[in-house]
Amino acid sequence: MLKADLHIHTTYSFDSTMALQDIINKCLKIGITCVAITDHGTIEGALKLREIAPFKVIIGQEILTSEGEVMGLFLQQSVPKGVTPLKAVAMVKEQGGLFGIPHPFDRIGRWGLPKSTIYSLIPHIDVIEAFNSRTLFFWDTTRTGLFAKEHNIPTSAGSDAHVPWEIGRTYLEMPDFNSPQEFIQSLKQAHTIGRHSWPWPHMVGLWTRLKRHF
């Protein structure tokens, strides 16, 4: 069984300073054996980590569309920001990837999609993030689980780590896989171990963005 944290950022995200080697060191220390690197706007960090990591690395990206953030997994190329959600769906699936929604229904304003947009995308969603360690409100997490069950959408989970100590706050125990299709089947058998992070990492991300801006 894998221990998979399916939402991690690297220094290639504008709001993270987490070096690739920091991720490797932390994962080896706590026994994480699979990660999805989902940097904002690029897959460059994910590709580089896959070259050096001694564990499974999924190439992902958080994509800022014209209406809010979506996620691609198993990507070969980055998806540009600013496209419509449906264009993002097409660009992800054209390269054999899976289309997902990160931290849906989260009320803290992390470029979330409007509820109406989430519902309009139901036919295209391959996976939805049912537990994100940075989601602060219990009801937001519960609502996602109910939504996924109602619409029969496989669920993922991740720490949304931007600093090393966050890695593994949430992970899945799931069977190994060798393709996007096997990944979906593994998710259906997965067990979630989820813990919420304290609010202060959001301030770390804000400080990082400000430093890079100025």
C-alpha positions in Angstrom: 0.0 0.0 0.0 1.1 3.5 -0.8 1.0 6.5 1.6 0.1 9.2 -0.8 -0.1 13.0 -0.2 -1.8 14.2 -3.3 -1.4 18.0 -3.0 2.0 19.4 -2.4 3.7 22.7 -3.6 7.4 23.4 -4.2 9.4 26.5 -4.6 8.1 26.7 -8.2 4.8 28.0 -6.7 4.8 31.7 -6.1 3.6 31.2 -2.5 6.0 28.4 -1.4 9.7 28.3 -0.6 9.9 24.5 -0.2 12.9 23.1 -2.0 12.7 19.8 -3.8 15.2 18.2 -1.4 13.2 19.3 1.6 10.2 17.4 0.2 12.3 14.3 -0.3 13.7 14.5 3.2 10.4 15.0 4.9 8.7 12.2 2.9 11.4 9.7 3.7 11.3 10.7 7.4 7.5 10.1 7.8 7.1 7.3 5.2 5.2 9.1 2.5 5.7 6.9 -0.7 3.7 8.9 -3.3 3.2 12.6 -3.8 1.3 14.7 -6.3 3.2 17.9 -7.0 0.5 20.5 -7.8 2.3 23.8 -8.2 0.5 27.0 -9.3 0.8 27.5 -13.0 3.6 25.1 -13.8 4.7 21.4 -13.8 8.4 22.2 -13.9 9.0 21.5 -10.2 7.0 18.2 -10.5 9.1 17.1 -13.4 12.3 17.8 -11.7 11.3 16.1 -8.5 10.3 13.0 -10.4 13.8 12.8 -11.7 15.4 12.7 -8.3 12.8 11.3 -5.8 13.1 7.7 -4.6 9.3 7.4 -4.5 6.3 7.8 -6.9 5.7 11.4 -8.1 2.5 12.4 -9.9 2.9 15.4 -12.3 0.1 17.8 -11.4 -0.8 21.5 -11.5 -3.3 23.9 -9.9 -4.7 25.8 -12.8 -6.1 29.3 -12.3 -8.9 29.5 -14.8 -11.1 32.5 -15.5 -13.4 31.4 -12.8 -11.1 29.9 -10.2 -8.8 27.1 -9.5 -9.0 23.6 -10.9 -6.4 20.8 -10.9 -4.8 18.5 -13.5 -3.0 15.3 -12.6 -0.8 13.0 -14.8 0.1 16.0 -17.0 2.8 16.2 -19.7 2.5 20.0 -20.3 1.6 23.0 -18.2 -1.9 24.5 -18.7 -1.8 28.3 -19.0 -3.7 30.4 -16.5 -6.8 32.4 -17.5 -8.4 29.8 -19.7 -12.0 28.9 -19.1 -12.8 25.9 -16.9 -14.0 24.0 -19.9 -10.9 24.8 -21.9 -8.8 23.6 -18.9 -10.8 20.3 -19.0 -10.0 19.9 -22.7 -6.3 20.7 -22.2 -5.9 18.3 -19.3 -7.7 15.4 -21.0 -6.0 15.9 -24.4 -2.7 14.9 -22.8 -4.2 11.9 -21.0 -4.6 13.6 -17.6 -7.2 13.6 -15.0 -9.3 16.7 -14.3 -10.1 17.6 -10.6 -11.3 20.2 -8.3 -9.1 21.2 -5.3 -10.5 22.4 -2.0 -14.1 22.8 -3.3 -16.6 24.8 -1.3 -13.8 26.3 0.8 -14.9 29.6 2.2 -11.5 31.2 2.9 -11.2 32.4 -0.7 -8.4 30.5 -2.3 -9.5 31.2 -5.8 -12.3 28.8 -5.4 -14.7 28.1 -8.2 -18.3 29.4 -7.8 -20.7 26.7 -6.7 -22.6 27.0 -10.0 -19.4 26.4 -11.9 -18.6 23.3 -9.9 -22.0 21.8 -10.6 -21.7 22.6 -14.3 -18.4 20.7 -14.4 -19.8 17.5 -12.9 -19.7 15.5 -16.1 -16.0 16.3 -16.6 -14.7 15.8 -13.0 -12.5 12.7 -12.6 -11.5 13.3 -9.0 -12.5 15.8 -6.3 -10.4 16.7 -3.2 -12.5 15.7 -0.3 -10.0 16.5 2.4 -7.5 19.3 2.3 -5.5 20.1 5.5 -5.7 23.8 4.9 -9.5 23.8 4.7 -10.4 25.4 8.0 -14.1 24.8 8.4 -15.4 21.3 9.1 -18.6 21.8 7.2 -16.7 22.7 4.0 -15.0 19.3 4.1 -18.2 17.5 5.0 -20.1 19.2 2.1 -17.4 18.0 -0.4 -17.8 14.4 0.8 -21.6 14.6 0.4 -21.3 16.1 -3.0 -18.8 13.4 -4.2 -21.0 10.6 -2.9 -24.2 12.1 -4.5 -22.5 12.4 -7.9 -20.3 9.2 -7.6 -17.0 11.1 -8.0 -13.8 9.5 -6.7 -12.2 11.5 -3.9 -8.6 12.4 -3.2 -6.9 14.1 -0.2 -3.8 16.1 0.5 -2.0 18.4 2.8 -1.7 21.3 0.4 1.8 21.7 1.9 3.7 24.9 1.2 6.2 24.3 4.0 7.9 21.0 5.0 6.1 20.4 8.3 2.7 20.3 6.5 3.7 17.3 4.4 1.7 14.2 5.4 -0.8 16.1 7.6 -3.2 14.4 5.3 -2.5 11.3 3.1 -4.2 8.3 1.6 -3.4 4.7 2.2 -4.1 3.3 -1.3 -3.1 0.4 -3.6 -0.2 1.1 -6.0 -1.1 2.1 -9.6 0.7 2.4 -12.9 -1.7 4.6 -15.0 -4.3 7.3 -14.5 -7.1 4.6 -14.9 -5.5 2.4 -12.2 -5.1 5.5 -10.0 -8.9 6.1 -10.1 -9.5 2.5 -9.1 -7.0 2.8 -6.3 -8.8 5.9 -5.0 -12.0 3.9 -4.7 -10.2 1.6 -2.3 -8.3 4.3 -0.4 -8.4 5.2 3.3 -8.0 8.8 4.3 -5.9 9.9 7.2 -6.6 13.6 7.6 -5.5 16.3 10.0 -6.1 20.0 9.6 -3.2 22.4 9.6 -3.1 25.5 11.9 -4.1 28.8 10.1 -0.6 30.3 10.3 0.8 28.6 7.2 -1.6 30.8 5.2 0.4 33.8 6.6 3.6 32.1 5.5 2.3 31.9 1.9 1.2 35.6 2.0 4.6 36.7 3.3 6.3 34.6 0.5 4.1 36.2 -2.2 4.9 39.7 -0.8 8.6 39.1 -0.8 8.6 37.8 -4.4 6.4 40.7 -5.5 8.6 43.4 -4.1 
